[in-house]
Amino acid sequence: MSLGIAEIAILAVVALLFFGAGRIPKAMGDLAGGIKAFKRGMSEQMADAKADTPKPDSAPKA
């Protein structure tokens, strides 16, 4: 099931009527900011996870 040009155009018109022309750019900006914050958080979490794992060279020798 894929959306064609006509379906996308109808959805865009409905969104424009529902939200109004002024609120759509603000909503898209908020969505983009949320995505950026999510990616930043994920990269910080990955960096923390890499820093927490011990390196094979730093393991105590018995």
FENVEN-V361595 format. One line per field, one symbol per residue. psi: psi as a letter, one per 30 degrees, with the letter a starting at -180 (. if undefined). A space follows every 10 residues. Layout:
BEGIN
psi: ???
END
This chain:
BEGIN
psi: jlkaeeeeee eeeeeeeefl fffeeeeeee eeeeeeeeee eeeeeeeeee ffkkkefgkk k.
END
